[in-house]
Amino acid sequence: MNEPTPTPSQSAFPLWGTLAIPGGLLWGTALGAGAGLYFGNLAIGALIGAGLGIGTGLAVFAAAIVIASGKT
């Protein structure tokens, strides 16, 4: 007798939550470097942008945790 194969369960954690921190780091660095280039100091702009990008990424990651905890 053939037993039914279990279907692979999908993760309740959303993909956008997984990509939030690295995406925030990359976009924040790029935008910060652009602003730093405009205002005259590329390195400081990139560092500030990276910090803001990681902070934003962590906020989006926390939202993904809240969403995932509500799914059953």
Buried (B, 14 or more C-beta within 10 A) or exposed (E): EEEEEEEEEEEEBBEEBEBBBEBBBBBBBBBBBBBBEEEEEBEBBBBBBBBBBBEBBEEBBEBBEEBEEEEE
